[in-house]
């Protein structure tokens, strides 16, 4: 299921003039044969899961982790539609961000709506944490409200003003601004 979202996001980015490095292409043949292993970044005593793609355009680069979701789930407590990701992966992505200093985006491809949603990971507020039963075991998860993500077409209008404000706007004048601050911390559940 995950490759479906990657395919859609990669094709959209290429149509927008981005060059794409699919990080799984860097895996050696032994790693590829082990049931779709994720790319990783290795240190002396630690390894972190690396995002799916590195996108390049106009001398800028963006790390993008792509998740394919069937549909958003309704969190009954707040009546909010949400998407969740594995907490261990979330922490790994934050560590990759610290190591690389790349802009790191989380993209969600919704199969039900065929929409691509995205937001920079450091700017994405966490709604709550929970355990989810997945493949015969409980997995710690972190959940984000769907309405905190931007539609994919906003990615077109990104302008970066260093030291780090990103402003995204659409034709209707709706503007979304995020400052480049490292407020997200590695979480323990």
Backbone bond lengths (Angstrom), bond angles and torsions (degrees), N, CA, C in turn:
res aa  C-N    CA-C-N  psi(-1)  N-CA   C-N-CA  omega(-1)  CA-C   N-CA-C  phi
1 X - - - 1.456 - - 1.528 111.00 -
2 X 1.346 117.49 -37.09 1.460 120.92 -175.34 1.510 114.21 -63.02
3 X 1.336 116.43 -32.10 1.459 119.31 -178.37 1.524 112.01 -70.13
4 X 1.324 117.31 -23.95 1.470 120.76 178.29 1.528 110.22 -61.19
5 X 1.330 116.79 -47.21 1.462 120.86 178.74 1.517 112.15 -65.41
6 X 1.330 116.70 -41.64 1.466 120.48 178.28 1.524 110.15 -58.68
7 X 1.314 116.28 -44.55 1.465 120.70 -179.35 1.528 111.08 -59.42
8 X 1.332 116.78 -46.21 1.474 120.63 -179.10 1.527 111.70 -64.86
9 X 1.316 117.06 -46.97 1.468 120.64 -178.02 1.523 110.57 -64.98
10 X 1.319 117.38 -44.57 1.467 121.11 -179.80 1.521 110.62 -61.53
11 X 1.319 117.80 -43.99 1.471 120.60 179.71 1.527 111.23 -63.30
12 X 1.329 116.96 -42.67 1.471 120.53 178.38 1.527 110.62 -61.57
13 X 1.328 116.86 -45.57 1.461 120.28 -179.78 1.529 111.41 -62.85
14 X 1.321 116.99 -42.56 1.472 119.80 179.06 1.526 110.85 -63.53
15 X 1.335 117.64 -37.41 1.464 120.91 177.22 1.528 111.19 -64.64
16 X 1.334 116.72 -25.36 1.464 121.55 179.53 1.530 112.29 -89.51
17 X 1.327 117.24 4.57 1.452 120.62 176.62 1.513 115.10 93.94
18 X 1.316 118.05 8.59 1.456 120.82 177.45 1.522 109.85 -80.47
19 X 1.324 115.40 149.88 1.457 122.27 168.17 1.521 106.16 -101.27
20 X 1.313 116.13 138.19 1.457 121.23 -171.73 1.521 110.83 -118.81
21 X 1.315 115.11 131.13 1.460 120.93 167.42 1.519 106.07 -109.62
22 X 1.318 116.50 112.13 1.458 121.53 177.44 1.522 106.75 -83.02
23 X 1.315 116.29 113.43 1.464 121.11 -170.07 1.523 112.79 -62.96
24 X 1.322 118.29 -25.65 1.466 119.53 176.46 1.523 110.97 -67.05
25 X 1.328 118.44 -20.21 1.467 120.84 176.80 1.525 111.37 -64.41
26 X 1.324 117.48 -21.45 1.458 120.99 -178.76 1.527 112.58 -84.20
27 X 1.335 116.78 -8.48 1.464 119.53 179.41 1.517 110.02 -69.46
28 X 1.321 115.97 141.33 1.462 118.21 176.43 1.525 109.56 -73.82
29 X 1.311 117.19 166.42 1.456 120.95 -173.41 1.520 112.23 -62.86
30 X 1.333 119.54 -31.65 1.459 121.10 177.93 1.515 110.88 -66.34
31 X 1.335 117.21 -41.81 1.461 120.28 179.74 1.519 111.05 -68.17
32 X 1.332 117.72 -37.22 1.463 120.58 -179.88 1.522 111.87 -64.64
33 X 1.319 116.60 -32.19 1.452 119.61 -177.00 1.527 112.22 -76.70
34 X 1.316 117.79 -12.40 1.466 121.32 -178.19 1.523 111.70 -90.07
35 X 1.325 117.91 65.37 1.466 124.49 174.33 1.526 113.05 49.05
36 X 1.299 116.11 66.49 1.469 122.77 170.71 1.529 113.57 51.72
37 X 1.294 117.32 54.95 1.463 121.04 179.69 1.529 110.53 -62.42
38 X 1.325 115.30 143.34 1.466 120.97 176.93 1.526 109.39 -78.85
39 X 1.338 117.24 151.37 1.469 119.10 174.35 1.525 109.70 -67.30
40 X 1.304 115.99 150.64 1.463 120.75 -178.58 1.520 109.80 -136.32
41 X 1.337 114.94 156.42 1.451 122.08 172.65 1.531 105.77 -112.44
42 X 1.336 115.98 132.00 1.458 120.92 -172.20 1.523 111.03 -112.37
43 X 1.325 115.01 133.26 1.459 121.85 171.79 1.516 108.83 -112.02
44 X 1.325 116.63 -170.64 1.466 120.31 -177.71 1.527 111.42 -61.19
45 X 1.316 117.41 -44.21 1.467 120.84 -175.54 1.527 113.21 -131.10
46 X 1.317 117.05 15.83 1.462 119.29 -175.81 1.526 109.50 -149.20
47 X 1.329 115.15 151.12 1.461 121.93 177.41 1.519 108.24 -133.40
48 X 1.334 117.18 136.83 1.466 122.26 178.21 1.526 109.57 -123.63
49 X 1.321 115.41 145.46 1.462 120.19 173.94 1.519 107.97 -69.10
50 X 1.318 115.89 133.71 1.460 122.85 -177.15 1.529 108.90 -100.24
51 X 1.343 118.75 146.37 1.463 120.76 178.16 1.528 112.87 -58.84
52 X 1.324 115.50 163.35 1.465 122.61 -172.17 1.519 114.63 -66.53
53 X 1.341 116.69 -43.62 1.463 118.46 -174.75 1.518 111.53 -137.01
54 X 1.317 113.40 158.50 1.459 122.90 171.76 1.524 105.17 -120.13
55 X 1.333 116.36 117.71 1.471 121.71 -177.07 1.525 109.36 -107.19
56 X 1.341 116.05 137.40 1.464 122.07 -177.61 1.524 110.09 -124.31
57 X 1.329 115.80 136.40 1.465 120.92 172.80 1.518 107.96 -162.56
58 X 1.332 116.38 137.18 1.461 122.36 175.75 1.533 112.48 52.03
59 X 1.311 116.54 44.53 1.459 123.52 178.18 1.524 114.07 63.76
60 X 1.314 116.76 19.13 1.463 121.92 175.77 1.516 107.99 -118.57
61 X 1.327 115.98 153.19 1.458 120.19 179.51 1.529 110.01 -133.05
62 X 1.319 114.90 147.68 1.454 122.70 -176.29 1.521 109.18 -137.05
63 X 1.309 116.75 128.15 1.457 120.75 169.98 1.523 107.53 -85.44
64 X 1.322 116.99 134.72 1.462 120.14 -178.70 1.525 109.06 -133.48
65 X 1.324 115.39 121.99 1.453 121.90 172.28 1.525 107.01 -96.87
66 X 1.319 116.51 127.68 1.464 121.67 -174.54 1.522 109.23 -112.68
67 X 1.308 115.70 125.38 1.461 121.96 176.50 1.527 108.29 -116.69
68 X 1.314 115.75 134.35 1.461 121.28 175.00 1.520 107.44 -100.83
69 X 1.316 116.27 126.10 1.461 121.94 179.96 1.521 108.57 -124.94
70 X 1.315 116.70 140.68 1.459 120.70 178.97 1.524 109.72 -63.62
71 X 1.323 116.08 -48.43 1.465 122.75 178.00 1.523 107.88 -165.59
72 X 1.328 117.22 162.07 1.461 118.16 175.80 1.528 109.61 -69.99
73 X 1.326 115.97 153.11 1.460 119.88 176.58 1.524 109.00 -103.99
74 X 1.317 115.25 148.56 1.461 120.78 179.13 1.523 108.59 -89.48
75 X 1.331 116.30 120.45 1.458 121.32 173.59 1.520 106.25 -86.88
76 X 1.328 115.92 106.45 1.474 120.24 -171.06 1.522 113.89 -62.05
77 X 1.318 116.87 -31.04 1.463 120.12 -177.51 1.527 111.73 -61.02
78 X 1.340 117.24 -38.64 1.467 121.21 -177.69 1.533 112.62 -112.20
79 X 1.340 116.91 -5.35 1.463 122.64 -176.26 1.534 111.88 59.15
80 X 1.328 116.47 34.25 1.463 122.70 179.72 1.529 109.91 -107.81
81 X 1.335 115.65 139.29 1.460 120.17 170.76 1.518 108.04 -77.22
82 X 1.346 116.43 136.87 1.452 120.13 -173.30 1.522 112.10 -140.03
83 X 1.339 113.74 161.80 1.457 122.79 169.52 1.519 106.98 -127.62
84 X 1.329 116.12 144.13 1.451 120.37 -179.75 1.514 111.96 -125.16
85 X 1.332 115.13 155.01 1.459 120.76 173.67 1.524 108.49 -134.48
86 X 1.294 115.45 160.42 1.451 123.16 178.95 1.532 109.08 -59.88
87 X 1.339 116.41 129.80 1.465 121.35 -178.02 1.531 111.56 -61.99
88 X 1.314 117.89 -38.19 1.471 120.52 178.72 1.520 110.69 -62.75
89 X 1.323 117.16 -40.99 1.465 120.69 177.85 1.533 110.21 -65.67
90 X 1.332 116.19 -43.72 1.466 120.72 177.83 1.529 110.69 -54.75
91 X 1.335 116.22 -48.36 1.470 120.24 179.27 1.522 111.27 -63.00
92 X 1.338 116.87 -39.19 1.460 119.68 177.41 1.524 110.80 -61.78
93 X 1.332 117.86 -43.07 1.465 120.67 -179.94 1.530 110.87 -63.13
94 X 1.332 117.72 -38.24 1.466 119.97 177.01 1.529 110.97 -64.67
95 X 1.320 117.11 -38.21 1.470 120.16 177.15 1.520 111.37 -67.46
96 X 1.334 117.71 -39.44 1.465 121.22 175.93 1.528 109.68 -61.33
97 X 1.314 116.78 -40.80 1.467 121.63 177.67 1.527 110.71 -58.61
98 X 1.325 116.81 -45.25 1.471 120.51 179.23 1.526 111.76 -63.72
99 X 1.325 116.43 -38.86 1.457 121.07 -177.33 1.527 111.85 -72.45
100 X 1.326 116.88 -43.44 1.468 121.07 -171.80 1.520 114.17 -93.92
101 X 1.334 117.43 -28.20 1.460 123.77 -174.20 1.538 112.71 61.98
102 X 1.321 117.51 20.90 1.466 121.50 173.09 1.524 109.69 -79.19
103 X 1.337 116.62 154.73 1.456 119.28 165.75 1.520 106.86 -66.01
104 X 1.321 117.17 128.32 1.457 121.24 -178.03 1.527 108.65 -120.13
105 X 1.320 115.29 119.71 1.457 122.54 -175.41 1.520 110.48 -111.26
106 X 1.327 116.09 144.66 1.450 122.02 171.78 1.525 106.85 -105.50
107 X 1.334 116.09 120.41 1.467 121.73 177.74 1.520 108.39 -110.27
108 X 1.308 115.87 135.24 1.462 122.68 176.92 1.524 107.78 -115.58
109 X 1.329 116.18 123.33 1.471 120.39 171.70 1.517 106.67 -101.47
110 X 1.344 115.87 117.20 1.462 121.90 178.53 1.520 109.36 -93.03
111 X 1.308 116.08 117.18 1.465 120.15 -179.45 1.526 111.23 -67.10
112 X 1.337 118.08 -35.67 1.460 121.31 -177.17 1.527 112.46 -67.25
113 X 1.325 117.39 -37.45 1.464 121.13 -176.90 1.532 112.47 -104.84
114 X 1.338 117.03 -11.36 1.471 123.48 -174.65 1.524 111.67 60.35
115 X 1.338 116.72 24.95 1.460 121.40 179.34 1.524 110.29 -95.52
116 X 1.321 114.78 149.80 1.454 121.92 170.37 1.525 106.24 -110.82
117 X 1.319 115.93 123.24 1.456 122.76 178.71 1.523 107.36 -115.85
118 X 1.318 117.65 148.05 1.456 118.23 177.57 1.518 111.99 -154.81
119 X 1.324 113.86 162.00 1.455 121.58 175.20 1.526 107.68 -165.43
120 X 1.329 114.31 149.79 1.463 118.07 175.32 1.525 108.29 -63.45
121 X 1.313 115.81 135.55 1.456 120.38 -174.47 1.522 112.60 -61.13
122 X 1.330 117.71 -39.91 1.467 119.44 -177.23 1.524 112.65 -69.15
123 X 1.335 117.33 -16.76 1.462 121.14 -179.54 1.515 113.25 -101.54
124 X 1.315 117.54 -0.25 1.461 122.01 -174.21 1.527 110.18 -90.20
125 X 1.335 117.48 110.47 1.467 119.14 -178.42 1.535 111.39 -71.14
126 X 1.306 114.86 137.82 1.459 121.39 177.23 1.521 108.32 -84.06
127 X 1.323 116.50 131.66 1.459 119.77 176.67 1.525 111.30 -85.11
128 X 1.327 116.95 -50.69 1.464 119.64 179.71 1.528 111.13 -163.61
129 X 1.318 114.39 173.03 1.456 122.94 178.18 1.517 107.69 -118.61
130 X 1.315 116.56 152.15 1.462 120.67 176.99 1.518 109.02 -162.53
131 X 1.322 115.08 167.11 1.460 121.52 171.83 1.512 108.08 -97.03
132 X 1.326 115.56 143.23 1.459 120.54 177.70 1.521 107.63 -130.41
133 X 1.311 116.13 135.97 1.458 120.33 177.54 1.517 108.01 -80.54
134 X 1.329 116.17 118.48 1.465 121.40 -172.82 1.522 109.16 -143.31
135 X 1.305 115.91 122.34 1.471 122.09 177.88 1.525 112.95 51.02
136 X 1.333 115.61 47.00 1.461 120.69 173.70 1.515 116.71 82.59
137 X 1.346 117.27 9.24 1.464 119.15 178.29 1.525 110.01 -152.34
138 X 1.326 115.23 162.72 1.457 120.05 176.61 1.522 109.83 -86.46
139 X 1.327 115.87 135.01 1.457 122.70 -178.40 1.530 107.79 -122.88
140 X 1.333 116.96 133.96 1.463 121.27 175.15 1.522 108.45 -72.57
141 X 1.321 115.93 132.04 1.465 121.90 -176.01 1.521 109.89 -126.78
142 X 1.322 115.31 156.06 1.458 122.78 172.77 1.531 106.12 -122.37
143 X 1.345 116.86 137.65 1.462 121.53 -174.31 1.523 111.66 -119.70
144 X 1.343 114.03 142.57 1.463 122.55 -179.99 1.528 108.19 -123.97
145 X 1.331 116.90 141.88 1.459 120.20 175.41 1.522 109.65 -69.51
146 X 1.324 115.59 137.64 1.457 121.05 -177.75 1.523 111.03 -59.29
147 X 1.333 117.24 -37.76 1.468 119.39 -175.98 1.528 113.45 -73.89
148 X 1.332 118.50 -1.17 1.464 121.82 173.61 1.527 112.02 -83.78
149 X 1.335 116.66 -12.90 1.462 121.44 178.79 1.522 109.70 -87.54
150 X 1.313 116.57 153.02 1.464 122.23 175.66 1.529 108.65 -97.65
151 X 1.341 117.41 149.89 1.469 118.93 173.25 1.528 109.95 -64.56
152 X 1.304 115.83 151.37 1.465 120.93 -174.78 1.519 112.21 -57.29
153 X 1.325 119.12 -37.70 1.464 120.04 -175.52 1.520 112.33 -63.61
154 X 1.335 118.38 -18.19 1.465 119.66 175.80 1.515 111.01 -68.06
155 X 1.318 116.72 -23.72 1.461 120.73 179.64 1.527 110.76 -60.94
156 X 1.326 116.29 -25.82 1.467 121.56 177.50 1.518 112.49 -62.54
157 X 1.323 116.74 -35.56 1.452 121.82 -170.57 1.522 114.23 -96.52
158 X 1.315 116.20 18.27 1.462 118.78 -178.64 1.522 109.57 -69.78
159 X 1.304 115.13 129.55 1.461 120.10 169.98 1.509 106.36 -125.16
160 X 1.293 116.87 131.16 1.454 120.57 -178.09 1.518 108.86 -105.68
161 X 1.334 114.85 126.17 1.454 121.31 175.86 1.522 107.08 -115.42
162 X 1.308 116.50 109.01 1.452 119.62 -178.00 1.519 109.25 -71.70
163 X 1.354 117.87 142.42 1.441 128.43 21.30 1.521 116.33 -84.97
164 X 1.328 120.07 8.82 1.444 113.17 171.89 1.505 119.16 152.20
165 X 1.303 121.04 19.04 1.452 118.96 173.84 1.519 109.35 -82.75
166 X 1.296 116.27 136.80 1.458 121.38 174.24 1.515 106.67 -116.39
167 X 1.310 116.25 127.85 1.457 120.83 179.50 1.516 107.69 -119.97
168 X 1.316 115.18 128.03 1.453 120.93 178.76 1.519 106.85 -121.63
169 X 1.328 117.42 130.60 1.456 119.78 178.81 1.518 109.26 -139.44
170 X 1.331 114.76 160.85 1.466 118.75 177.12 1.523 109.38 -119.54
171 X 1.328 116.61 179.32 1.467 121.14 -176.78 1.524 113.03 -62.40
172 X 1.327 117.72 -26.19 1.456 120.87 -178.79 1.529 112.18 -81.18
173 X 1.324 117.12 0.69 1.456 120.16 178.36 1.517 113.88 86.53
174 X 1.350 117.26 4.86 1.449 119.82 176.87 1.515 107.12 -73.07
175 X 1.318 116.24 131.04 1.461 120.37 -174.39 1.523 109.57 -124.96
176 X 1.301 115.71 138.41 1.465 122.65 177.42 1.510 106.34 -125.40
177 X 1.325 118.35 126.29 1.462 121.94 -176.61 1.527 109.19 -123.46
178 X 1.296 115.25 137.62 1.460 120.69 176.86 1.511 108.17 -134.59
179 X 1.303 116.93 130.98 1.461 120.53 175.82 1.513 109.30 -88.71
180 X 1.310 115.63 146.19 1.458 120.44 -178.88 1.525 108.16 -83.60
181 X 1.322 114.22 87.17 1.452 120.84 176.13 1.517 107.54 -125.47
182 X 1.277 115.57 153.07 1.464 120.01 -178.34 1.516 108.80 -103.78
183 X 1.330 116.31 71.67 1.449 121.37 -177.54 1.520 111.83 -87.92
184 X 1.320 118.03 -24.07 1.458 120.30 -179.32 1.518 108.73 -74.45
185 X 1.303 115.94 134.72 1.448 121.79 178.66 1.521 109.49 -116.84
186 X 1.311 116.53 154.06 1.459 120.69 174.44 1.516 107.99 -59.17
187 X 1.315 115.46 133.77 1.466 120.31 -172.44 1.518 111.86 -108.58
188 X 1.312 115.03 147.86 1.456 121.83 173.79 1.513 106.23 -118.37
189 X 1.307 116.52 132.21 1.466 120.54 -176.92 1.495 109.36 -108.77
